[in-house]
Amino acid sequence: MAIVEEDIVARLRCELERAREELAEYTEEATHPPEVELGGGSAGYSTWQTAVVVKRHIEHRIEELEEAMRRAEEGLYGVCEVCGQRIPAERMEALPFTTLCVKCASRAPN
């Protein structure tokens, strides 16, 4: 593994650790919905809804980071999974978990 890839893998590990810490915080908040009062709702309901959405987003990010780590271990990190070309370093820096080059990403369905 090249020095640059080692730096990227270290960055992925840090981001993964940070995401797992955030997940723990939001999991606690998202697990306990507020009591809904008859006729008026609950002041904490929108905060709880936000926590649920953020938790799901963090879970998805963790999956992406874990996949990037797996690709790095297999020597596939930074290689487009569609065309097989190297993904430019600038793109990998901006989106360290991406698996597509810009050209292939622009053709991919959302």
C-alpha positions in Angstrom: 0.0 0.0 0.0 1.4 3.4 -1.0 2.0 6.1 1.6 -0.9 8.2 0.1 -3.2 5.2 0.5 -2.0 4.6 4.1 -2.9 8.3 4.8 -6.3 7.8 3.2 -7.0 4.6 5.2 -6.0 6.3 8.4 -8.4 9.1 7.5 -11.1 6.5 6.8 -10.5 4.9 10.2 -10.8 8.3 11.9 -14.0 9.2 10.1 -15.4 5.7 10.9 -14.6 6.1 14.6 -16.1 9.6 14.6 -19.2 8.3 12.8 -19.6 5.5 15.3 -19.4 7.9 18.2 -22.0 10.2 16.6 -24.2 7.1 16.0 -24.1 6.2 19.7 -25.3 9.7 20.6 -28.1 9.8 18.1 -29.1 6.2 18.8 -29.8 7.2 22.4 -31.9 10.2 21.4 -33.7 8.3 18.6 -34.6 5.4 20.7 -36.8 7.3 23.1 -39.7 9.1 21.4 -41.4 11.8 23.4 -44.8 11.2 24.9 -47.4 12.7 22.6 -49.9 14.8 24.5 -53.6 14.6 23.5 -54.7 17.6 21.4 -51.3 19.3 21.4 -48.5 17.1 20.4 -45.1 17.2 22.1 -42.5 19.9 22.0 -39.8 17.3 21.7 -41.3 15.4 18.8 -39.6 17.3 16.0 -36.2 16.9 17.8 -36.8 13.1 18.0 -37.7 13.0 14.3 -34.5 14.8 13.5 -32.5 12.4 15.6 -34.1 9.4 13.8 -33.2 10.9 10.3 -29.7 11.8 11.4 -29.2 8.4 12.9 -30.1 6.7 9.6 -27.8 9.1 7.7 -24.9 8.2 10.0 -25.6 4.4 9.6 -25.5 4.8 5.8 -22.2 6.8 6.1 -20.7 4.0 8.3 -21.7 1.4 5.7 -19.9 3.5 3.0 -16.8 3.9 5.1 -16.7 0.2 5.9 -17.0 -0.6 2.2 -14.1 1.8 1.5 -12.0 0.1 4.1 -12.8 -3.3 2.6 -11.9 -2.0 -0.9 -8.6 -0.6 0.5 -7.8 -4.0 2.0 -8.4 -5.7 -1.3 -6.3 -3.2 -3.2 -9.4 -1.8 -5.0 -9.5 1.6 -3.3 -9.5 4.4 -5.7 -10.5 2.2 -8.7 -13.8 2.8 -10.4 -16.0 -0.2 -9.9 -17.6 0.3 -13.4 -14.8 1.2 -15.8 -11.8 0.0 -13.8 -9.9 3.3 -14.2 -8.2 5.1 -11.3 -10.4 7.7 -9.6 -8.6 11.1 -9.5 -7.0 11.9 -6.1 -9.0 15.1 -5.8 -12.3 13.2 -6.0 -11.1 10.6 -3.5 -10.0 13.4 -1.2 -13.5 15.0 -1.4 -15.4 11.7 -1.3 -13.1 9.2 0.3 -15.8 6.5 0.1 -16.7 6.9 -3.5 -16.5 3.8 -5.8 -17.1 5.6 -9.1 -15.1 8.1 -11.2 -16.9 11.3 -12.2 -17.7 10.0 -15.7 -19.3 6.8 -14.4 -21.0 8.6 -11.5 -22.7 11.0 -13.9 -24.2 8.1 -15.8 -25.4 6.2 -12.7 -29.0 6.4 -11.7 -29.6 8.3 -8.5 
